[in-house]
Amino acid sequence: MLALRLSLGAQPAVQVRRLLVAGASAGTGFLLLSALGHALTHPDPAASALRLAWCTAPLAATVYLAVAVARTDPATRPRPGLSAVGLGPVKLMAISAATTALSCLLGSALALLVFLQLRGDLTGMPLDGGAREFLAAGRPLPMPAALTLLALVPLSASAAAAVSLRPREPVTGAGRAARTYGRFGAYRRSPARESFGAYGRFGRQFGAAARGRRTAVEAPAEEQGGAPVEAAEATGAEAADASPAADAFPVVVPPPVPTAAPAGLPWGVAVLAVGLAVEALTSRTGTTGGPAAFLGLALTSLGLALVGPGLAHLCGRLLQAVRPGALRLLAGRVLMTEATRIGRPLGVVCAVVSAAYAMASLHDRDDPSAGPLVVLGVLLVAGCTVATLLTAAVEAKQAHADTTASLRRLGAPAGRLRQAAALRAVALLALFGPLTVAVAELSAWPLGG
């Protein structure tokens, strides 16, 4: 009930993103039902299994979009004070998973209604022509099998959202110090080495407050030797007052800007090279339409998806090269920080575009099976990946809202911030655009024969 209330009371932009998830779920559910209808009208189990396997791409794209929308949902974001009323991180994760399941269930119900309408189960007037092959009109529809297929999208999306939003331990900017051995074999975190007998100097292990008390106690002895008592008392008071102030106002160290490239860049380049090599080998052996060709295309797409974060990080570095100004420095630092968040969906978009171009060259234009289902599947995958990229951009903007507000308070004009965002977009397009075209041409050339 709480998830339903949060869904109904969300902002219009959030509702639009959830409607996109519902639409993608409806399209994927319709493709799954069409595969079921094809299996009812064709006795060949291999062809039916192949049609069902082709539905994994729209299913993965829908789940990817649902996870991205769940991450940008402001209603399930942890806020101060929510744990006091029982809405901790685990409860918010469950609410987000339930909200994602509700959106996908709405799309699955819509897909079932449209499929039954086209079959003629609701009106008694089924479609004619080639649509009867995948609608299985005139045959009874096994409802348990249909509901099982329709439940794949909500269950997969909610599980993926729960895994993506699970509570994690906070990671600070500094790395975790290795455990070392201190006095008499005791465990400690500080790597500082101490001389023999340091433990005998009582009060050393208690910090500044203990040193202040020790100074105040030793002040009469220093007075006998000629030292002024006022200096000792002042030192003790300052040290004693410094400790509570340090505890009340801890020093906040901002996380450093990541300078190392993401770890997936070498693996992505290797997988991309292997995929292109497999495609070239299939073109020389003459098996352009066999399983090896699709394996090479899948490896090429996977390699493009893996190199996305690393290339986005490299693009941020190139923006800051050769004596950068304030505009290029700001754009490059933000791009390096958000390399993983922006680069991964951008790499997926490039992989989808490259694979679609290669499949268009491989597919026979005179094949009568190229019907509305193929167009629906291509549009669904492409639309989900583009929507995921735009959602990731919204998430990056939300993550840098505090930084943007601080820059505005310091006097940075809003136009300069928009120019930095436009510069990042142009730089990414200049790097990923030619790469996508080159990989698409290299993938289509062997497959086209």
N, C-alpha and C positions, 0 to 999 in steps of 0.2 A: 504493500500500500504506500509506503514511503517513497519507493522508487517511482510509482505511478504519479504521486504528487510532485516529485521533483521533475519528472518528465513534462507534466502539464504546465508547471510554473516556470519553465526556463525561458530564456531570452529568445527573440525571433531568430537570431543567427544560429543558436544552438538547435532550435527546432528544425531549421533548414538542413543542418548537417545530419540530424537524426532521420529526416525524411529521405535524404540521399542514401543512408544505410538501409532504410526500409525498401526503397526502390531497387537498390542493388540486390537485396535479399529476394525480392519478388522475381527479378530477372533470373537469378541463379536457381530459384525454386522451379520456375517454369522450364528451364533447361533440364533439370533433373527429372521432372515429370515427363518431358518429351522423350528422354532416354528410356523411361519406363514404358511409355506408349510404343516406342520403336521395338522394344523387347517383346511386347505382347503381339505385335503383328509380324515379326520376323523370327523364324525358328533358329537362325544361326546365333549361337551364344557369343561367338568371338566378335562379331560386328556390334552386338549390343553392349558387350563389355568395353569395346573401344569407344563407343559413343559416351558411355558413362565415365570413362577415363578422361575424355576431353572436357568434362564438366569440372575437373579439379582446378583448372586455371581460373574460371569465374568464381569458384568457391574460395580459392586462396585470395583472389583480389578483393572479394567482399569481406572476408575476415580481416584482411589488412586495412581496409577502409574503416571497419567497425572499431578496430583497436585504436587507430589514429583519432577517430571522433571521441572515443572514450577518454583518451589522454587529454583532450582539450576541453572536456566538459567542466565548467567552473562549479557546478553544483556538487560534485564529488571530490573537490580539492580540499585537502586538510586545512583547517583554520584553527586559530587559537580559541579554546573554550569548547570545542565540539566533543572532546574526549570526556568532559565533565558530564555531558548529557548522554553518554553512551555511544557516540559516533566517533569511534577511534579509526585508525587507518584500516583495520581489517573490516570494520563495518562499512566504511566508505568504499572499499574495494568490492564488497558484496553488492552494495547498492549500484555501483557502476556496472558490474556484470549483469545484474537484473535489468537495468535500464537498456543495456545493449541487447539482451535477450528479448525484451519487449519490442524494440524496434524491428528486430529480425523476425519475430513472430508475426508482426503486422504485415511484413512483406511476404512471408510464406503463406499466410491466409489469403492475401490478395492474389498470389500466384495460383493457389488452388481454385479460387473462384473463377479466374480467367480461364484456366484450363478446362474446368467443367463447363463453362459457358461455350467455349469453342468446340467441345465434344458434343454438345447438344444435350447434356444431362439436365440442364436447368430449363432450356427452352424447347428442346426436342428438334432443333434445326442445326445439325452439325455442319462444319465446313466441308466443302468438296475439294477435289483435286489432290495435289500432293500433300496437303495438310493431313489427310486421313492416315498417312503412314506413321506419323509421330503422335497423332492424337488418339489412335486406336479407337476410332468411332465405331459404334456397334458392338464393341466388346466390353464386358464388365471390368471396371477398374478395381484392382485389389487395393482397397483403402488402407489396410495395414502397411503395405509396401509404400504407398504414396506418402503416408504420414511419416514413415521412417526416413524417407528421402528428404522430406521437408524439414524434419527435425535436425538435419545435419548442419544447416546454416546457423540456427540459434545456438545450438550446443557448442559448435566450434568457435563462434564469435564470442560467446560469453566466457568460455574457458580461456581463450586467448587474451581477452580483456582482463580477466582475473590474474593471469600469469604476468601480464605486462604491468599491472598496477599493484602488485603485491608489495607489502611493506618491506623496505630495505633499510639496512643500517646506514646512518649518515656517513658519508665519505668526505673527509676534510681535504684541503688542498695539499697539505704535507703528507708524505708517505708515512706509513706506520714504522716506528723505530724498532729495530731488532732487539730482542731480549739479550741483555748482557749480564755479567756477574759483577756484583759490587763487593761490599765489605763482607769478609768471611763467607763467601759463596752465596750471598743473598741476591735474589733476582731484582733487577732494576731496569728502567727504561732509558735512563740518561747514559749517553756514551762517555761522559767525562770521567777521567781517571783521577783517583785521589791518592795522596801519599799515605805511607804507613802511619797509623795513629790518628787518622782523621776522625775516626769514630769516637776517640776519647775526648775530643773537644766538644763538651756537652753544649747543646743548643744549636749546633750547626744544622741538624736535620730539621729544625722547626721553622726555617725561613727568616723573613725580615722581622716578624713580630718578636721571635725569640732573640734575635740580635739586638732589637731595641730594648727588650727587658734586661738583657745582659749588660748593655751599655749603661742603663740607668742604675743597675746594682753596683757596677764597678766605678761609678762616678765618685763616691767618697774616697776611694783609694787613690784615684787620680788627683783629687783635691789636695791630699796630703803631699803629693809629689810636686805640686805647683800648678796643676792643670785647672782651668776654670770649670766650675760645676755647671755654669749656665750652658756651656757648649754641649756637655754630656747629656743634660736634661733635654735640650732641644733636639739632639740627635735621636734620643730614645722616643720622644714624643712624635717626631716626624716618621720614624720607622714604624711605630705602633699605629699611627693614623694611616700609613700608606697601605697596610695590609687590608683593612676593611674596604678602603676605596678601590683597591685592585680587585677584591672579590665582588664588589657591587657593580663595577663597570669593567668587565673583562675586555681585553683588547681583541677586536675582531679583525682577523687576517683574511682578506679576500682571496678566493681561490685563484691560482695563477692561470694565465692564458695557456692552453695546451700548445706546446711547441713541437711535440712529436706527432708524426702522421698516424692515423688509425692503423691498427694492425692488419686489416684485411686487404691492403693495397697489393702486397706481393702475391698473396694467394689469388686475388682477383685477376691479376695479370697472367698468372700461370694457368688458371682455369680458362681464361679467354683464349690464350694461345692454343691450349689443347683442343678447345671447341672448334676453332678455325682449322686446326690440323685435321681433325676428324672429318669435317665437312669437305676439305680438299681431298682427303683420301677416298671418300664416298663418290666424289665426282670422277675420280680417275678409274675407279672400279666399275662405274656405271650404275650403281645402286643409289640413285638420287632420291628415290621415294621410300627407301627402306628404313628400318629402325635405326640404323647407324646415322642416317642423315638427321633424324629428329633428336638423337642423342647429342650430336654435335651442335645443333641449334640450341638445345637446352643448356649445354655447357657454356656456349657463348653468351646466352642471356644471363646465366648465373654469374659469369665473370664480370659482365657489365654492372650487375647489381652489387657485386662485392667491391668494385673499384670506386663506387660513387663517393663514399666518405673520404677516402684518401685523395681523390681528385678535387673535392671541394676544399679540403685542407690545403692542398697545393695551390689552388686558385686564390685562397686568402693570403698565402705567402707571396705570391706573385704581385698581388695588389700593393703590398708594402715594400716592394723592391725599389731600389734606385731613388733614395731620398724622398720618401713619401711625405705628403702634406697631411693636414688634419683629416681631410675627407677620405683619402685613401687609407690612412692608418685606422680610422674608425671602421670603415667597411671591411678591411682585411682582418682586423681583430675579431669582429663579430662573426665573420665567416669562418675563421679558424675555431672559434668557440662552438659554433653550431654546425660543424662539419658533419658530425654523425647524424644529427637530427634532420638536416636538410639534404645531405649527400645520399643517404640511403634511399629515400623515396625518389630522388632525382635519378639515381642509377636504375631503379626499377622502371621508371618511365622510359628511359633510354633503351632498356632491355626489351620492353614491350613494343616500342616503335621499331626497333631493329628486327625483332622476331616477326612482327606483322608484315614488314616489307619482304623479308625472306620467304615467308609462307605465301605471300601473294605471287611471288615469282615461281614458287614450287607448285602452286595449285593450278589445276587445269581450268581454264576459263569456260570451256564447254561442258564441264561436269554438271549434270543436273542436280546433284546433291547440294550445290552451293545455293542454299535457299535462305529464308529469313532467319533460321536458327544460327547459321554461321555469322550473319551480320549482327544478330543480337549478341552472340558471344564475344565478337571482336569489340563491339561498342561497349559492352559491359566491362570487359577487362581494361580497355583504354580509359573509359570514364572513371572507373574506380581508382586507377593509378594516378590520374591527373587530380582527382578530388583528394586523394591522400597527400599528394605533394602540396596542394593549397592548404590543407589542414595542418600539415607540418609547418608551413610558413606562419600560420596563425599561432601555433604552439610556440614557435620561436619568438614571435612578437610578445606573447604573454610572458615568456620567461625573461625577456629583457625589458619588461615594463618599468621596473624599479630603476634600472640604469638609464632608460630614456627620461624618466621623471627627474632624475638627478642632473642629467645634462640640460634639461629645460630650466631647472632652477639655477644652474650655473650661467645661464644666458645663451645657450646654444639655440640658434633659430630653428624653427620646425622645418623650414625649407632645406636646411643643410642635412637634417636627419633623413628627409625623403630622398635627397640626392645620394646619400650613402646607401640607402636601400636599393635605389635604382642602379647604382654602380655595382652592387653585389649581383643583382639579377643579370645585368649585361655581361659581367665577367663569367658567370656560370653558363650563360647561353653561348658565349664565345668559346668556351672550353668543351662543353658537353655536346653542342650542336655538330661541329665537324667530326667529333669522335663517333657519334651515333650514325652519321651518314657513312663514314668510312667502314664501320663494323657492319652496317646493313648491306653495303655493296659487297664487302668481302664474304658475307654469309650468303647473299643471293647469287653471287657469281658461280660458286661450285654447285649449288643446288639447282640452278637453272640449266645446268648442263652446258 
